[in-house]
Amino acid sequence: MTFGEQPAYLRVAGDLRKKIVDGQLPPHTRLPSQARIREEYGVSDTVALEARKVLMAEGLVEGRSGSGTYVRERPVPRRVARSGFRPERGATPFRQEQADIGVRGTWESSSEQVDAGASIAQRLGIDPGDRVMRTKYLFREAGEPMMLSTSWEPLALTGRTPVMLPEEGPLGGMGVVERMRAIDVIVDNVTEEVGARP
């Protein structure tokens, strides 16, 4: 097998990943041994070991002490579309979900102005390269990380307004529906794309 410019361990990991995703190596199947990987791909033990480490880091396989490395059962990523309904003024989906199960979650955020890439521009109905406020969130439940989220808001809409920074100012942390209402923008349809990893 010719590996080209990509490091050999990434090529081996990529091929094994494809077999897992395609179902050639279904859940609970033992991953080929290090010796088998070495023989099949014509690589060293180090390359075979590093390829397995990549798959473990991605959550595709798990090591079982004294037994080997096995393909994990994986949850199927799915899209979830929430409605724009909020039972109380200012409730965010995260706050509402936490209230529904009787816990109080927390989050950290950081915002910065960036140029919109093609996919973000298409989603927001703006031109690629237009400035947006990108805010990255880390949500926690009982102190443990439970969700990552990134939001983009067009600065042509929010720039130089009290809601320019989603988590600061008089409406900081109130959620996009409430914040946009403050600048006379009515949000009547909210869709979130949610993915899951093991």
VOKE-393416 format. One line per 5 residues: number of its first residue (from 1); their letters; for each residue x, y, z of N, C-alpha, C. Coordinates in steps of 0.05 Angstrom, whole numbers, m for minus. Atoms other than C-alpha are relative to their C-alpha. Layout:
NUM) A) X Y Z X Y Z X Y Z ~ ...
***
This chain:
1) MTFGE) 17 m24 0 0 0 0 18 25 0 ~ m15 m25 2 28 69 m20 m14 20 18 ~ 12 m19 m19 18 121 34 1 29 m8 ~ m1 m28 9 36 186 m2 11 17 22 ~ m12 m19 m18 49 247 40 m12 m1 28
6) QPAYL) 12 2 m26 2 234 98 15 m20 17 ~ m14 19 m17 36 200 158 m14 m28 m2 ~ 11 27 3 28 125 153 m20 m8 21 ~ 19 8 m21 m7 117 220 m28 12 m5 ~ 26 m12 6 m62 166 197 m13 m13 m23
11) RVAGD) 12 14 22 m71 129 132 m11 m27 9 ~ 10 25 m11 m78 63 169 m25 4 16 ~ 24 m6 m17 m126 94 219 m23 7 m18 ~ 21 m8 18 m165 124 161 m13 m24 m14 ~ 10 24 13 m172 57 126 m17 m17 20
16) LRKKI) 15 15 m20 m194 22 191 m26 15 7 ~ 24 m16 m6 m242 80 206 m21 m5 m21 ~ 19 5 23 m274 70 137 m13 m27 3 ~ 11 27 m4 m282 m4 151 m21 m1 23 ~ 18 m1 m22 m316 12 217 m26 14 m9
21) VDGQL) 23 m16 9 m362 65 187 m17 m15 m21 ~ 14 15 21 m379 21 127 m12 m27 10 ~ 11 24 m11 m396 m38 173 16 m25 m5 ~ m18 24 4 m339 m84 150 11 m9 27 ~ m7 6 m27 m318 m81 223 m22 9 18
26) PPHTR) 23 m8 m16 m384 m80 261 6 3 30 ~ m3 m2 m29 m393 m63 335 6 m27 13 ~ m8 23 m16 m362 m113 383 19 m19 m15 ~ m20 16 15 m315 m140 329 27 7 10 ~ m28 m6 m9 m243 m147 350 15 13 m23
31) LPSQA) m17 m14 20 m197 m99 313 23 m19 m6 ~ m23 17 7 m141 m134 275 23 5 20 ~ m23 m2 m19 m81 m147 320 21 18 m11 ~ m22 m17 9 m20 m103 317 17 m15 m21 ~ m15 16 19 17 m159 281 m14 m2 m27
36) RIREE) 16 2 25 m40 m166 230 0 27 m15 ~ m1 m27 12 m41 m90 218 27 4 m13 ~ m27 m3 10 34 m91 209 3 m15 m26 ~ m3 17 23 30 m148 159 m18 10 m23 ~ 19 m8 21 m32 m123 121 8 27 m14
41) YGVSD) m6 m27 10 m8 m51 113 30 4 m6 ~ m28 m3 5 67 m63 110 13 22 16 ~ m9 m22 m18 81 m17 169 14 m12 24 ~ m14 9 m24 121 m20 233 m20 m4 23 ~ 16 3 m24 94 m39 302 m9 27 10
46) TVALE) 6 m27 m10 98 34 321 m23 13 m15 ~ 22 m12 16 54 56 263 m26 m14 6 ~ 25 15 m6 3 1 278 m11 9 27 ~ 9 m9 m26 1 22 351 m12 28 0 ~ 10 m28 1 m7 96 335 m27 1 m15
51) ARKVL) 26 0 14 m64 80 286 m22 m9 19 ~ 20 9 m20 m101 43 341 m5 21 20 ~ 3 m22 m19 m89 101 388 m19 22 m11 ~ 17 m20 13 m122 148 338 m29 m8 2 ~ 28 10 0 m184 104 334 m11 0 29
56) MAEGL) 9 m1 m28 m187 100 410 m7 29 8 ~ 4 m28 m6 m181 176 416 m26 10 m12 ~ 25 m8 14 m239 183 367 m24 m14 12 ~ 23 15 m13 m282 136 410 m11 m22 m18 ~ 10 21 17 m289 85 354 6 m28 10
61) VEGRS) m8 26 m11 m254 28 390 7 3 30 ~ m7 0 m29 m240 9 462 17 m25 6 ~ m17 22 m8 m186 m34 493 m13 m15 24 ~ 10 17 m22 m207 m92 537 24 m15 11 ~ m24 11 m13 m154 m114 586 3 m30 m5
66) GSGTY) m6 28 5 m123 m180 565 m15 m13 m23 ~ 17 11 21 m172 m188 507 5 12 m27 ~ m5 m13 26 m154 m138 453 m15 26 m2 ~ 14 m25 6 m185 m77 420 m24 m6 m17 ~ 26 6 12 m258 m78 399 m14 25 m10
71) VRERP) 16 m22 11 m303 m34 356 m23 5 20 ~ 21 m8 m19 m350 5 401 m27 2 m13 ~ 28 m6 8 m425 9 396 m1 30 0 ~ 1 m29 1 m436 80 373 m28 10 m3 ~ 27 m12 4 m497 124 381 0 13 m27
76) VPRRV) 2 m12 26 m522 149 315 m5 30 3 ~ 4 m29 m1 m513 224 308 m27 7 m12 ~ 26 m7 11 m580 257 297 m4 30 2 ~ 7 m28 0 m609 325 282 m24 3 18 ~ 22 m6 m17 m655 355 333 m9 28 m6
81) ARSGF) 10 m27 5 m699 414 315 m18 8 23 ~ 17 m9 m22 m727 451 375 m18 22 m12 ~ 18 m22 9 m785 499 367 10 25 13 ~ m7 m26 m12 m779 572 383 m15 5 26 ~ 15 m4 m24 m826 563 442 17 0 25
86) RPERG) m14 m1 m26 m798 583 509 m21 5 22 ~ 21 m2 m20 m842 572 570 1 25 17 ~ m2 m24 m15 m815 632 606 18 20 m14 ~ m15 m21 14 m787 698 581 30 m3 7 ~ m28 1 m5 m712 694 573 12 m27 4
91) ATPFR) m12 27 m4 m704 619 580 14 m9 m25 ~ m15 12 22 m651 588 536 m6 m29 m1 ~ 5 29 1 m658 516 511 16 m14 22 ~ m16 13 m21 m601 496 558 m12 4 27 ~ 12 m5 m26 m632 530 618 m26 m16 4
96) QEQAD) 26 14 m2 m700 499 602 5 m30 4 ~ m6 29 m3 m671 429 594 10 m6 28 ~ m10 4 m27 m634 436 660 m23 2 20 ~ 23 m4 m18 m698 461 695 m18 m25 m2 ~ 17 23 3 m737 403 666 9 m25 15
101) IGVRG) m11 23 m15 m691 352 700 8 8 28 ~ m5 m8 m28 m684 393 764 29 5 7 ~ m28 m7 m7 m611 413 759 6 27 m11 ~ m8 m26 10 m575 478 747 28 m3 m14 ~ m25 2 16 m523 477 692 14 27 m1
106) TWESS) m15 m25 3 m469 529 681 13 m1 m28 ~ m15 0 25 m430 550 620 21 22 0 ~ m21 m20 5 m368 587 598 m1 7 m29 ~ 1 m8 28 m363 627 534 23 19 m6 ~ m19 m20 10 m314 667 492 m9 8 m27
111) SEQVD) 9 m12 25 m332 713 435 22 14 m15 ~ m19 m15 16 m291 740 378 m12 6 m28 ~ 9 m7 26 m303 775 312 17 m15 m21 ~ m14 15 21 m285 732 251 m14 5 m26 ~ 13 m1 27 m299 729 176 m17 m25 m3
116) AGASI) 18 23 5 m357 684 157 11 m17 m23 ~ m7 19 22 m336 622 118 m24 m5 m17 ~ 21 5 20 m378 597 60 m25 m13 13 ~ 23 14 m12 m422 549 101 m15 17 20 ~ 12 m18 m20 m435 599 157 m15 23 m15
121) AQRLG) 13 m21 16 m450 654 106 m26 m9 m12 ~ 24 11 12 m500 610 71 m22 m3 21 ~ 20 4 m22 m534 592 137 m12 26 9 ~ 9 m26 m11 m539 665 158 m11 18 m22 ~ 10 m17 22 m558 692 89 17 25 m4
126) IDPGD) m19 m23 3 m496 737 85 21 m9 m21 ~ m21 6 19 m436 740 39 24 m12 14 ~ m25 10 m12 m373 698 53 19 24 4 ~ m18 m21 m7 m323 743 87 m12 22 17 ~ 13 m20 m17 m375 786 122 8 m6 29
131) RVMRT) m8 3 m28 m358 797 195 m23 m11 17 ~ 19 12 m19 m393 755 248 12 m1 27 ~ m8 5 m27 m390 747 322 m2 m30 5 ~ 0 29 m5 m369 675 337 3 m3 30 ~ m1 5 m29 m383 652 408 1 m30 4
136) KYLFR) m3 29 m7 m358 585 433 m9 m4 29 ~ 11 6 m27 m393 554 493 10 m28 9 ~ m4 25 m13 m375 499 541 m21 m2 22 ~ 21 3 m20 m436 476 580 7 m22 19 ~ m6 19 m20 m429 439 645 m25 m7 16
141) EAGEP) 21 10 m18 m476 397 688 14 m13 23 ~ m14 10 m25 m455 384 760 30 3 m3 ~ m28 m6 3 m388 414 741 14 m15 m22 ~ m12 16 21 m375 363 686 m8 10 m28 ~ 7 m9 27 m371 383 612 m21 m19 m12
146) MMLST) 21 17 12 m434 359 576 m7 8 m28 ~ 7 m8 27 m440 399 512 18 23 m9 ~ m14 m23 13 m400 444 465 m18 12 m20 ~ 17 m13 19 m434 495 422 15 25 m11 ~ m11 m24 12 m414 550 374 m23 15 m14
151) SWEPL) 21 m16 13 m459 607 351 14 22 m17 ~ m10 m22 17 m449 659 296 m23 19 m3 ~ 20 m21 4 m486 725 292 12 21 m18 ~ m11 m20 19 m478 775 234 3 27 14 ~ m5 m26 m12 m446 839 258 m15 22 m14
156) ALTGR) 17 m20 14 m485 877 205 m26 3 15 ~ 25 m1 m15 m545 861 249 4 9 29 ~ m3 m5 m29 m517 863 320 22 20 7 ~ m22 m18 m6 m455 907 314 m10 27 10 ~ 6 m27 m12 m457 972 355 m28 0 13
161) TPVML) 25 1 m15 m519 948 393 7 m12 28 ~ m5 11 m26 m526 927 466 2 m31 1 ~ 0 29 1 m531 854 444 23 m11 m17 ~ m22 9 18 m467 851 402 15 m23 12 ~ m13 22 m14 m434 806 454 m21 m17 14
166) PEEGP) 23 16 m11 m482 748 470 0 m4 30 ~ 0 6 m29 m459 738 542 7 25 17 ~ m6 m25 m15 m446 811 562 m22 20 m5 ~ 20 m21 3 m488 873 570 m26 m6 14 ~ 25 3 m15 m559 882 596 m15 m25 m5
171) LGGMG) 14 25 7 m585 820 560 19 m24 m3 ~ m20 22 2 m523 777 566 m11 m26 11 ~ 8 27 m10 m540 703 572 m30 m5 m2 ~ 29 3 1 m614 714 556 m10 m18 m23 ~ 9 17 22 m615 672 493 m5 18 m25
176) VVERM) 2 m15 25 m619 693 420 m27 12 m5 ~ 26 m10 5 m694 702 417 m5 26 15 ~ 3 m23 m17 m696 751 474 18 23 m7 ~ m20 m21 7 m633 788 453 m8 13 m26 ~ 8 m12 26 m657 797 381 m25 17 3
181) RAIDV) 24 m16 m4 m724 822 405 7 28 10 ~ m9 m26 m11 m687 878 441 10 19 m22 ~ m8 m18 22 m662 904 374 m20 m2 m23 ~ 22 1 18 m729 895 340 2 m20 m23 ~ m1 23 18 m713 830 305 m15 m23 12
186) IVDNV) 17 21 m11 m767 778 315 10 m27 m11 ~ m9 27 8 m741 706 314 m25 m17 4 ~ 24 16 m2 m800 662 297 5 m30 m8 ~ m7 28 7 m763 598 277 29 m5 10 ~ m26 7 m11 m705 568 316 6 m29 m6
191) TEEVG) m8 28 6 m668 507 291 29 m3 9 ~ m26 6 m9 m608 476 324 8 m27 m12 ~ m10 25 10 m565 422 293 17 m12 22 ~ m14 13 m23 m541 373 346 12 m26 m9 ~ m14 25 6 m490 318 338 10 m12 26
196) ARP) m10 13 m24 m466 267 389 24 m17 m7 ~ m23 19 1 m401 230 400 m1 m18 24 ~ 0 18 m23 m390 170 445 13 13 23
***
